[in-house]
């Protein structure tokens, strides 16, 4: 393990240790993240393994104060000729005991920024752990934070149903009365492969950007706690809609969804999302992250996600250090 940078405030000094993620036990890494309340799958071992390629290496970052881990982060190191980029998609995750310690949080961000300044041609791109951490970073954000729809799953299925907005509930009732059959399938199942292929084609046709299409297939091959759940709605024996979720610890993340014309006519996605939420709750998930909402460019998708009873969570911005 190498100590590569330090962050310091008048009250304390934090040392950043960096080594390959593969040198850590998947169970031990994920256990630390779970014990300290990490929810985003980008903090967990499987994601680092899935993102490792010829030009990308996954690293474990540990921020130490008095020999104790006060924060950890998963970083992806990419090389572009003479340039090196360190990318931390969700930033550092702080130990529960230091969630409110401003000096410690500031020192951790200083250590990240200091890393980029150690070598010529080295850059660090990182997100903040929380919006409130913005004063701890002098740099201006290169991307503003996104807003995501978060659905709480602790309540019973009947409460989930009563939390639906009226129009959403009406469409769910329409789907429930239709000849639709929802089933959960493994990512290797033929219906799941149909879902991922259809979503890839939809992505090309509508020219939108999202997480890499083969991420679910990569995740399930990695050690760690991450799982992929797929749900398919069939009508008259044929798939008309599908949705997939990345499940990690007590949080599920909506990965992708597709609805054919026949599925849209029957409001199949409403049934899929509701049935998936009930199944994910039974699996032990406490929250379902339905992904980014953009009321300006994609108001219909935003209404659909918020219609589930989800609340809007504003994420912190992304910063560049060089």
C-alpha positions as CSV (number, residue, x, y, z in Angstrom):
1,X,0.0,0.0,0.0
2,X,1.4,3.4,-1.0
3,X,0.8,6.7,0.7
4,X,0.6,9.1,-2.2
5,X,-0.9,12.4,-0.9
6,X,-2.0,14.2,2.2
7,X,-4.8,16.7,3.0
8,X,-4.4,19.1,5.9
9,X,-6.4,21.6,7.9
10,X,-5.2,23.5,11.0
11,X,-6.8,20.8,13.1
12,X,-5.8,17.5,11.4
13,X,-3.9,15.8,8.6
14,X,-5.3,13.0,6.5
15,X,-3.1,10.6,4.5
16,X,-4.3,9.0,1.2
17,X,-3.2,5.4,0.6
18,X,-3.8,4.0,-2.9
19,X,-3.4,0.4,-4.2
20,X,-5.1,-1.8,-6.8
21,X,-8.6,-2.8,-5.9
22,X,-7.7,-6.4,-6.7
23,X,-5.3,-6.5,-3.7
24,X,-8.3,-6.1,-1.4
25,X,-10.8,-8.8,-0.4
26,X,-14.1,-8.3,-2.2
27,X,-16.0,-9.3,1.0
28,X,-14.0,-7.0,3.2
29,X,-14.2,-4.0,0.9
30,X,-18.0,-4.4,0.5
31,X,-18.4,-5.0,4.2
32,X,-16.8,-1.7,5.1
33,X,-18.9,0.2,2.6
34,X,-22.1,-1.5,3.9
35,X,-21.2,-0.9,7.5
36,X,-20.8,2.8,6.8
37,X,-24.0,3.2,4.9
38,X,-22.8,3.3,1.3
39,X,-25.6,2.9,-1.2
40,X,-24.3,3.7,-4.7
41,X,-23.1,0.6,-6.5
42,X,-20.1,2.7,-7.9
43,X,-18.6,2.4,-4.4
44,X,-18.6,-1.4,-4.4
45,X,-16.1,-4.0,-5.5
46,X,-18.1,-5.5,-8.5
47,X,-18.2,-2.1,-10.2
48,X,-14.4,-1.7,-10.1
49,X,-13.9,-5.2,-11.5
50,X,-16.5,-4.6,-14.2
51,X,-14.9,-1.3,-15.4
52,X,-11.4,-2.8,-15.6
53,X,-10.1,-3.0,-19.2
54,X,-6.8,-2.8,-21.0
55,X,-6.7,1.0,-20.5
56,X,-8.6,1.2,-17.2
57,X,-7.5,0.0,-13.8
58,X,-9.6,0.1,-10.6
59,X,-7.9,1.4,-7.5
60,X,-8.9,1.4,-3.8
61,X,-8.4,4.8,-2.1
62,X,-8.2,4.8,1.7
63,X,-8.1,8.1,3.6
64,X,-6.4,7.6,7.0
65,X,-6.4,9.7,10.2
66,X,-4.5,8.3,13.1
67,X,-4.3,4.9,11.4
68,X,-8.1,4.7,11.0
69,X,-10.0,4.7,7.7
70,X,-12.2,7.8,7.8
71,X,-13.2,7.6,4.1
72,X,-12.8,5.3,1.2
73,X,-13.3,5.6,-2.6
74,X,-13.2,3.5,-5.7
75,X,-11.2,5.2,-8.4
76,X,-10.7,4.4,-12.1
77,X,-7.3,5.2,-13.6
78,X,-7.2,5.8,-17.3
79,X,-4.3,6.7,-19.5
80,X,-4.4,8.8,-22.7
81,X,-0.9,9.0,-24.1
82,X,1.1,11.2,-21.7
83,X,-2.0,12.0,-19.6
84,X,-3.4,10.1,-16.7
85,X,-7.0,10.5,-15.4
86,X,-8.2,9.5,-12.0
87,X,-12.0,9.2,-12.0
88,X,-14.1,8.8,-8.8
89,X,-17.7,8.7,-10.1
90,X,-19.4,9.0,-6.6
91,X,-16.5,10.6,-4.8
92,X,-15.4,9.5,-1.3
93,X,-17.6,7.7,1.1
94,X,-17.1,8.8,4.7
95,X,-17.2,6.6,7.8
96,X,-20.4,7.0,9.8
97,X,-18.5,8.5,12.8
98,X,-17.2,11.3,10.6
99,X,-20.3,12.2,8.6
100,X,-20.6,15.6,10.3
101,X,-16.8,16.3,10.9
102,X,-16.2,19.3,8.6
103,X,-12.4,19.4,9.1
104,X,-12.0,15.7,8.2
105,X,-14.1,16.0,5.1
106,X,-12.2,19.1,4.0
107,X,-8.9,17.3,4.5
108,X,-10.1,14.3,2.4
109,X,-10.9,16.5,-0.5
110,X,-7.6,18.3,-0.2
111,X,-5.8,14.9,-0.4
112,X,-7.7,14.1,-3.6
113,X,-6.8,17.5,-5.2
114,X,-3.2,17.0,-4.0
115,X,-2.9,13.7,-5.8
116,X,-3.5,15.4,-9.2
117,X,-0.7,17.9,-8.5
118,X,2.0,15.3,-7.8
119,X,2.8,14.4,-11.4
120,X,2.7,16.4,-14.6
121,X,-0.2,15.4,-16.9
122,X,-2.3,13.9,-14.0
123,X,-5.9,14.9,-13.6
124,X,-8.5,13.9,-11.0
125,X,-12.3,14.0,-11.8
126,X,-14.4,13.4,-8.7
127,X,-17.9,14.0,-7.4
128,X,-18.6,15.3,-3.9
129,X,-20.1,13.0,-1.3
130,X,-22.8,15.6,-0.5
131,X,-24.0,18.9,-1.8
132,X,-23.0,20.5,1.6
133,X,-19.3,19.6,0.9
134,X,-19.0,22.2,-1.9
135,X,-17.3,24.8,0.4
136,X,-14.5,22.3,1.0
137,X,-13.3,22.4,-2.7
138,X,-11.9,25.6,-4.1
139,X,-12.3,24.5,-7.7
140,X,-15.4,25.3,-9.7
141,X,-17.5,22.3,-10.7
142,X,-17.2,21.2,-14.3
143,X,-20.6,19.6,-14.2
144,X,-23.6,20.5,-12.0
145,X,-25.2,17.8,-10.0
146,X,-28.0,15.7,-11.3
147,X,-31.4,15.2,-9.7
148,X,-32.5,11.6,-9.1
149,X,-35.8,10.0,-8.2
150,X,-35.6,8.0,-5.0
151,X,-38.5,5.7,-4.0
152,X,-38.6,4.4,-0.4
153,X,-39.3,0.7,-0.1
154,X,-39.6,0.3,3.7
155,X,-43.3,0.4,3.7
156,X,-45.7,-2.4,2.9
157,X,-46.9,-3.0,-0.6
158,X,-50.3,-1.5,0.2
159,X,-48.6,1.7,1.3
160,X,-46.5,1.8,-1.8
161,X,-49.7,1.6,-3.8
162,X,-51.4,4.4,-1.8
163,X,-48.3,6.6,-2.4
164,X,-48.8,6.5,-6.2
165,X,-50.1,9.6,-7.8
166,X,-53.6,9.3,-9.1
167,X,-52.8,9.2,-12.9
168,X,-50.0,6.7,-12.2
169,X,-52.3,4.5,-10.1
170,X,-55.0,4.6,-12.8
171,X,-52.5,3.4,-15.4
172,X,-51.3,0.7,-13.1
173,X,-54.9,-0.5,-12.7
174,X,-55.3,-0.6,-16.5
175,X,-52.1,-2.7,-16.8
176,X,-53.3,-5.1,-14.0
177,X,-56.6,-5.7,-15.9
178,X,-54.8,-6.4,-19.2
179,X,-53.5,-9.8,-20.2
180,X,-50.0,-9.0,-19.0
181,X,-47.7,-11.5,-17.1
182,X,-44.7,-10.2,-15.3
183,X,-41.8,-12.5,-14.4
184,X,-38.4,-12.1,-12.9
185,X,-35.6,-13.7,-15.0
186,X,-31.9,-14.1,-14.7
187,X,-29.6,-11.7,-16.8
188,X,-28.6,-14.7,-18.8
189,X,-32.2,-15.6,-19.8
190,X,-33.3,-15.1,-23.4
191,X,-35.9,-12.5,-22.3
192,X,-33.2,-10.5,-20.5
193,X,-31.0,-10.6,-23.6
194,X,-34.0,-9.4,-25.6
195,X,-34.3,-6.5,-23.1
196,X,-30.7,-5.4,-23.3
197,X,-30.6,-5.7,-27.1
198,X,-33.8,-3.7,-27.5
199,X,-32.5,-1.0,-25.1
200,X,-29.3,-0.8,-27.1
201,X,-31.3,-0.3,-30.3
202,X,-33.4,2.3,-28.5
203,X,-30.3,4.1,-27.3
204,X,-29.0,4.3,-30.8
205,X,-32.3,5.5,-32.3
206,X,-32.9,8.2,-29.7
207,X,-29.2,9.1,-29.3
208,X,-29.2,9.3,-25.5
209,X,-26.3,8.5,-23.3
210,X,-26.4,6.1,-20.4
211,X,-24.2,3.6,-18.5
212,X,-22.4,1.1,-20.8
213,X,-24.9,-1.4,-22.2
214,X,-22.9,-4.5,-21.1
215,X,-22.5,-3.3,-17.5
216,X,-25.0,-5.9,-16.1
217,X,-23.3,-8.8,-17.9
218,X,-19.9,-7.5,-16.5
219,X,-21.2,-7.0,-13.0
220,X,-22.6,-10.5,-12.5
221,X,-19.2,-12.0,-13.4
222,X,-17.4,-10.1,-10.6
223,X,-17.0,-11.1,-7.0
224,X,-18.9,-9.0,-4.4
225,X,-22.5,-8.3,-3.4
226,X,-23.8,-6.7,-6.6
227,X,-26.7,-8.5,-8.3
228,X,-28.7,-7.8,-11.4
229,X,-32.5,-8.3,-11.4
230,X,-34.5,-8.3,-14.7
231,X,-38.3,-8.2,-15.0
232,X,-40.2,-8.9,-18.2
233,X,-43.8,-8.3,-19.1
234,X,-45.4,-10.6,-21.7
235,X,-48.6,-10.2,-23.6
236,X,-50.0,-13.1,-25.6
237,X,-46.8,-15.0,-25.0
238,X,-44.5,-12.3,-26.4
239,X,-42.3,-9.8,-24.4
240,X,-43.7,-6.3,-24.7
241,X,-41.7,-4.5,-22.0
242,X,-38.8,-5.1,-19.6
243,X,-36.8,-3.4,-16.9
244,X,-33.5,-4.2,-15.2
245,X,-32.0,-3.2,-11.9
246,X,-28.6,-3.2,-10.3
247,X,-29.0,-4.3,-6.6
248,X,-26.4,-3.6,-4.1
249,X,-26.7,-3.9,-0.3
250,X,-30.1,-2.3,0.5
251,X,-30.4,-0.1,-2.6
252,X,-31.6,-1.0,-6.1
253,X,-30.8,1.1,-9.1
254,X,-32.9,1.3,-12.2
255,X,-30.6,0.4,-15.1
256,X,-32.7,0.3,-18.2
257,X,-36.2,-0.3,-19.5
258,X,-37.9,-0.9,-22.8
259,X,-41.6,-0.8,-23.8
260,X,-42.8,-1.8,-27.3
261,X,-45.9,-0.1,-28.8
262,X,-48.1,-2.9,-27.5
263,X,-46.5,-2.5,-24.0
264,X,-47.1,1.3,-24.0
265,X,-50.7,0.8,-25.0
266,X,-51.2,-1.5,-22.0
267,X,-49.1,0.7,-19.6
268,X,-46.8,-2.3,-19.1
269,X,-44.0,-0.2,-17.6
270,X,-46.2,0.9,-14.8
271,X,-46.9,-2.7,-13.9
272,X,-43.3,-3.6,-14.2
273,X,-42.0,-0.9,-12.0
274,X,-44.6,-1.6,-9.3
275,X,-44.1,-5.4,-9.3
276,X,-40.3,-4.8,-9.3
277,X,-40.5,-2.5,-6.3
278,X,-42.5,-5.1,-4.4
279,X,-40.0,-7.9,-5.3
280,X,-37.0,-5.7,-4.5
281,X,-38.5,-4.8,-1.1
282,X,-38.9,-8.6,-0.4
283,X,-35.3,-9.0,-1.3
284,X,-34.3,-6.6,1.4
285,X,-33.9,-3.3,-0.5
286,X,-34.9,-0.2,1.4
287,X,-34.6,2.3,-1.5
288,X,-35.1,2.2,-5.2
289,X,-33.1,4.8,-7.2
290,X,-35.1,5.4,-10.4
291,X,-32.3,7.4,-12.0
292,X,-31.9,10.9,-13.3
293,X,-34.9,13.2,-13.8
294,X,-34.8,16.2,-16.2
295,X,-38.0,18.2,-16.1
296,X,-36.8,20.5,-18.9
297,X,-35.6,18.1,-21.6
298,X,-37.5,14.9,-20.6
299,X,-40.6,16.0,-18.7
300,X,-42.6,12.9,-19.5
301,X,-40.0,10.6,-18.0
302,X,-39.7,12.8,-15.0
303,X,-43.4,12.7,-14.4
304,X,-43.4,8.9,-14.7
305,X,-40.6,8.5,-12.1
306,X,-42.1,11.0,-9.7
307,X,-45.5,9.5,-10.2
308,X,-44.4,6.4,-8.2
309,X,-44.3,8.5,-5.1
310,X,-40.5,9.0,-5.3
311,X,-38.9,12.1,-4.0
312,X,-36.2,14.2,-5.8
313,X,-32.7,14.0,-4.5
314,X,-30.2,16.6,-5.8
315,X,-26.6,15.3,-6.2
316,X,-23.4,17.2,-5.8
317,X,-21.4,18.4,-8.7
318,X,-18.4,17.0,-10.4
319,X,-15.0,18.7,-10.1
320,X,-11.6,18.6,-11.9
321,X,-8.2,18.9,-10.2
322,X,-5.0,19.1,-12.2
